[in-house]
Amino acid sequence: MRISARSQLKGTVKGIRRGEAIANVELEVAGQRLVASITVEAARDLGLEEGKSVTAIIKASDVILAAD
């Protein structure tokens, strides 16, 4: 997938806290902790689970996750 956003950080999922609608996905990126809030549906569609490699895509104040 190619996108225009230039702030792309490769990381690993360290944990997921799922609520009714929102999942807080904790990532480790270059030794730093980053948390992205995404919908539970998006977390499921991306197949997110602990240990999965992902890319955090940051645009303005939003964080978007992408997985191959």
Order of alpha helices (4+ residues) and beta strands (2+ residues): beta-beta-beta-alpha-beta-beta
